Structures are given as structure tokens and as C-alpha cells.
Amino acid sequence: MKRRCSSRIFHAVQKTVQEQERNGAGVLGYSKEMENGKTFYEAETRLNGKSRDILVDVSGTVVEVEEAVSLASLPAAVQKVFRTHADSGKILSVESVTKGSTVRYEAVVQKKGRKSEITVNADGMMKKEE
């Protein structure tokens, strides 16, 4: 569940996001999220013309980073799964999602007018939704 943040975001969160801005990311907005009873802040940013969302906990620690990527930049096994799943449909968007040292990939596919999301690990194995 996303909510708009108040103008007083925790200092630690602001500091983390400001560090991202120094790396060239422009902040487009913030939202407050509750997951499993814990509060997180998501900064929607843009880096090198692509969307990049940063999920930060209340202590200012980056928990997860979602980045728009090109299909061609993905490991071959991941590309194959996405293309196979899309079949005669279309791959609308692809993201890498980094949580700690684990990277997974997500694609939004449209087939016969319906959209679905596919998540796979770096080795191309399908991942169940969390």
C-alpha cells in the first residue's frame, strides 16, 4: 500500500536519497509504504533517463533497488524465459530488482490484451511471487 509521505521524512532517509542524487539520480517523488508492519520509504528517481526506485527503511538503509533495464542487457537464460513467456505477445517493460546481494528480473508481458508479470532469478528460473 503506497501513501504520500509527509514533508518531514526521517533525516536518515533523506540523507540516503541525497547520496543517490549525488550519483546522478534525480528524485521525482517519495511514498511511504507499510509491509509486514514495517515502514519503508520509496524514492522514485531517474538515472541516465531510466526509472530507478529505491526502497529505504527508517534507519536510512537501502533495502531494494528496482531499475528499468533493456532486455538485451539481461543474462541469456533470463531473456529466453521472457521471450518464451511472451510468445506472440509483447514485452512491455523489464526491471532488475536488487535486494542485498540477490538480483532478480521482472518483465511485464502483454498477450491477447492481458498483462502479466514474470519474475525470474539470474539463472532464468521462474520465481514465485513473494
Buried (B, 14 or more C-beta within 10 A) or exposed (E): EEEEBEEEBBEBBBEBBEEBEEEEBEBEEBBBBEEEEEEBBBBBBBBEEEBBBBBBBEEBEBBBBBBBBEBEEBBEBBBEBBBEBBEEBEBEBBBBBBBEEEBBBBBBBBEEEEEEEBBBBBEBEEEEEE
